[in-house]
Amino acid sequence: MYQPLEGIKILDCTRLLPYQYCTMLLGDLGAEILKIEEPRVGDYGRWGDVSRSYESVAFVMTNRNKKSMKLNLKHETGKEIFKKLASAYDVVVESFRPGVMDRLGLGYKEIQKINPEIIYCSATGYGQKGPYRDKPGHDVNYLSISGILSWTGEHTGRPVIPGIPFGDMAGGGVFPALAIIAALLGKERTGRGQYIDTCQTDVLTSFNLLNFAQVLAQKKGQKARPVNIRGGMLCYNTFKTRDGKFVALGAVEPKFWRNFCKAVGREDWIPNHFLPYEEGGDATEELKDLFASKTQKEWAEILENVDTCFTPILTPDETLENHHLKERGIITTMEDPKRGETIQLEFPAKFSDDLNLKRSPAPFFGEHTREVLTNLGYTELQVKKFQNDGVI
């Protein structure tokens, strides 16, 4: 089994889904992840409701291959324990508001004194510097500032919020993991650690390259490209079927649009390729009526072997049963001694050697606290005192 990050030890001081996803990716690649959780509530992303009466399914899916330790970072003894851990770890990743770890005396400069080669990643919404650094925010706010949200919902009359917290998952999940791996590679070559400041807004702004390019081109007097992939074209849009379901057509290239038109017996539509999607417009209404004449399943069967970009729009429960994704192995299961069999989503890349990513199920709250402290050399008596003092 392949574990490219085997031997890398990561202190995970983050909370909630985006950052759980980040360290999950690193854990899938073989890193040892230790979740540091506040002793009373812990990572509140682990709970399925406000009263903490049941465990979040998403938490179980994003916290495999991790250990959980209760540790009060506001307590002086807790800080001492954290520093002792950090001296032997390769990476610290935290998602508090800017300045919190510094005020605790556990910021990069302090940890670097203990471990000069440490890689320390701070992942936030707006970053460690700039006028917005202290502002609260959520995915919709980062999408707003990046300029992406203003380009959505072209024919709805208002911006449309994506179906997942896209900025969170990409900017709080994927990119911190990418930056940490890059820093680990850099340390291998230079022997130097690194401080990483990454945020959702920066990542989304980077993703918005195509729309920025269009604006800049127009300022130069250049015409906008005829291709609109934001729901503004007939050939790249969604349509309702007779059974109330939906399908997606993405026939941007001329050959795919031509093949679609031939398959549905409307070759007279071929010149309509780049016509705008306009509610009430003749071309738009004709295409809407066509799709509304059959069920989603019927359209899938009709266009199954046609060389065009067409797919049924699946609901999440349908996606979990999708034969293509199951054959790819992205939707899989994992045996859990206490929870039973759980649904898991595989690491979204295939290596020639299989990743060993089903090593251990998501940890229960504080499950490994005693084990970690014992390995650090603390006695049973000391551990009991830590419990009594609110350190763990």
ChimeraX attribute file (.defattr): number of C-alpha atoms within 10 A of each C-alpha:
attribute: neighborCount
match mode: 1-to-1
recipient: residues
	/A:1	9
	/A:2	15
	/A:3	16
	/A:4	14
	/A:5	16
	/A:6	14
	/A:7	12
	/A:8	17
	/A:9	21
	/A:10	25
	/A:11	23
	/A:12	25
	/A:13	21
	/A:14	23
	/A:15	19
	/A:16	18
	/A:17	22
	/A:18	26
	/A:19	27
	/A:20	27
	/A:21	23
	/A:22	26
	/A:23	30
	/A:24	26
	/A:25	24
	/A:26	26
	/A:27	29
	/A:28	26
	/A:29	20
	/A:30	23
	/A:31	22
	/A:32	23
	/A:33	25
	/A:34	25
	/A:35	29
	/A:36	24
	/A:37	24
	/A:38	20
	/A:39	18
	/A:40	13
	/A:41	13
	/A:42	20
	/A:43	22
	/A:44	18
	/A:45	20
	/A:46	26
	/A:47	19
	/A:48	15
	/A:49	12
	/A:50	8
	/A:51	7
	/A:52	13
	/A:53	9
	/A:54	11
	/A:55	14
	/A:56	15
	/A:57	14
	/A:58	18
	/A:59	21
	/A:60	18
	/A:61	21
	/A:62	25
	/A:63	27
	/A:64	24
	/A:65	25
	/A:66	25
	/A:67	25
	/A:68	23
	/A:69	24
	/A:70	25
	/A:71	26
	/A:72	22
	/A:73	23
	/A:74	15
	/A:75	15
	/A:76	13
	/A:77	17
	/A:78	18
	/A:79	18
	/A:80	13
	/A:81	18
	/A:82	18
	/A:83	18
	/A:84	15
	/A:85	17
	/A:86	21
	/A:87	16
	/A:88	14
	/A:89	21
	/A:90	21
	/A:91	24
	/A:92	24
	/A:93	24
	/A:94	21
	/A:95	22
	/A:96	15
	/A:97	18
	/A:98	22
	/A:99	14
	/A:100	13
	/A:101	19
	/A:102	13
	/A:103	10
	/A:104	14
	/A:105	17
	/A:106	19
	/A:107	18
	/A:108	22
	/A:109	14
	/A:110	15
	/A:111	22
	/A:112	19
	/A:113	11
	/A:114	15
	/A:115	19
	/A:116	16
	/A:117	19
	/A:118	25
	/A:119	25
	/A:120	25
	/A:121	23
	/A:122	25
	/A:123	27
	/A:124	26
	/A:125	29
	/A:126	25
	/A:127	21
	/A:128	19
	/A:129	10
	/A:130	8
	/A:131	9
	/A:132	12
	/A:133	16
	/A:134	16
	/A:135	11
	/A:136	11
	/A:137	13
	/A:138	12
	/A:139	21
	/A:140	17
	/A:141	16
	/A:142	26
	/A:143	24
	/A:144	17
	/A:145	15
	/A:146	19
	/A:147	16
	/A:148	19
	/A:149	19
	/A:150	14
	/A:151	15
	/A:152	19
	/A:153	16
	/A:154	15
	/A:155	15
	/A:156	10
	/A:157	8
	/A:158	12
	/A:159	15
	/A:160	14
	/A:161	15
	/A:162	14
	/A:163	6
	/A:164	9
	/A:165	17
	/A:166	19
	/A:167	28
	/A:168	28
	/A:169	19
	/A:170	20
	/A:171	28
	/A:172	29
	/A:173	24
	/A:174	21
	/A:175	19
	/A:176	28
	/A:177	22
	/A:178	14
	/A:179	15
	/A:180	22
	/A:181	16
	/A:182	12
	/A:183	22
	/A:184	23
	/A:185	12
	/A:186	14
	/A:187	17
	/A:188	11
	/A:189	9
	/A:190	9
	/A:191	11
	/A:192	14
	/A:193	20
	/A:194	19
	/A:195	18
	/A:196	18
	/A:197	17
	/A:198	22
	/A:199	26
	/A:200	30
	/A:201	26
	/A:202	17
	/A:203	22
	/A:204	23
	/A:205	18
	/A:206	12
	/A:207	16
	/A:208	16
	/A:209	11
	/A:210	10
	/A:211	13
	/A:212	15
	/A:213	12
	/A:214	15
	/A:215	13
	/A:216	12
	/A:217	14
	/A:218	13
	/A:219	10
	/A:220	9
	/A:221	9
	/A:222	11
	/A:223	10
	/A:224	12
	/A:225	9
	/A:226	11
	/A:227	16
	/A:228	17
	/A:229	14
	/A:230	13
	/A:231	18
	/A:232	19
	/A:233	24
	/A:234	26
	/A:235	29
	/A:236	24
	/A:237	17
	/A:238	19
	/A:239	21
	/A:240	20
	/A:241	22
	/A:242	16
	/A:243	12
	/A:244	10
	/A:245	16
	/A:246	19
	/A:247	20
	/A:248	17
	/A:249	20
	/A:250	18
	/A:251	23
	/A:252	19
	/A:253	14
	/A:254	15
	/A:255	13
	/A:256	20
	/A:257	27
	/A:258	20
	/A:259	19
	/A:260	24
	/A:261	18
	/A:262	15
	/A:263	16
	/A:264	13
	/A:265	10
	/A:266	12
	/A:267	15
	/A:268	10
	/A:269	16
	/A:270	16
	/A:271	11
	/A:272	16
	/A:273	21
	/A:274	20
	/A:275	16
	/A:276	20
	/A:277	21
	/A:278	14
	/A:279	12
	/A:280	9
	/A:281	10
	/A:282	11
	/A:283	17
	/A:284	19
	/A:285	13
	/A:286	13
	/A:287	16
	/A:288	17
	/A:289	15
	/A:290	15
	/A:291	20
	/A:292	19
	/A:293	14
	/A:294	15
	/A:295	18
	/A:296	23
	/A:297	14
	/A:298	14
	/A:299	19
	/A:300	15
	/A:301	11
	/A:302	12
	/A:303	17
	/A:304	12
	/A:305	9
	/A:306	14
	/A:307	15
	/A:308	22
	/A:309	18
	/A:310	20
	/A:311	17
	/A:312	17
	/A:313	17
	/A:314	15
	/A:315	10
	/A:316	9
	/A:317	8
	/A:318	10
	/A:319	14
	/A:320	16
	/A:321	12
	/A:322	13
	/A:323	12
	/A:324	11
	/A:325	13
	/A:326	13
	/A:327	10
	/A:328	12
	/A:329	15
	/A:330	17
	/A:331	19
	/A:332	15
	/A:333	15
	/A:334	18
	/A:335	14
	/A:336	13
	/A:337	9
	/A:338	8
	/A:339	10
	/A:340	9
	/A:341	11
	/A:342	14
	/A:343	16
	/A:344	17
	/A:345	14
	/A:346	19
	/A:347	18
	/A:348	9
	/A:349	7
	/A:350	12
	/A:351	8
	/A:352	6
	/A:353	9
	/A:354	10
	/A:355	18
	/A:356	15
	/A:357	21
	/A:358	16
	/A:359	13
	/A:360	15
	/A:361	22
	/A:362	20
	/A:363	20
	/A:364	16
	/A:365	20
	/A:366	19
	/A:367	14
	/A:368	18
	/A:369	20
	/A:370	18
	/A:371	12
	/A:372	16
	/A:373	17
	/A:374	14
	/A:375	9
	/A:376	12
	/A:377	9
	/A:378	14
	/A:379	13
	/A:380	12
	/A:381	8
	/A:382	13
	/A:383	17
	/A:384	13
	/A:385	13
	/A:386	16
	/A:387	13
	/A:388	10
	/A:389	11
	/A:390	16
	/A:391	22
	/A:392	24
